[in-house]
Amino acid sequence: MAYKITAEIKKGWQSWGSIVLQRDSKITEKTLIKTLSTVKTPLGKSKVDVQVRNFECERV
C-alpha cells in the first residue's frame, strides 16, 4: 500500500513551500516534522524549526 503525503512546510527562516511525498507506510504530522527538522551540517547534525500546515496523508 502506498501513501501520498502533501503539506506546506516552513523550515527556519525560509518561506512557506509545498511538498508531495510518496511512502510505503503511513506518516503523521509529528513524524514529518521530526524527519525534516534534522539537518546535516559540516559540524554534524543540527535541528531547525519546522512548521507544517495543511497536512494530508492519503492512501493511493
Secondary structure, DSSP 8 states (H G I E B T S, - for coil): --EEEEEEEEETTS--EEEEEEESS---HHHHHHHHHEEEETTEEEE--EEEEEEEEEE-
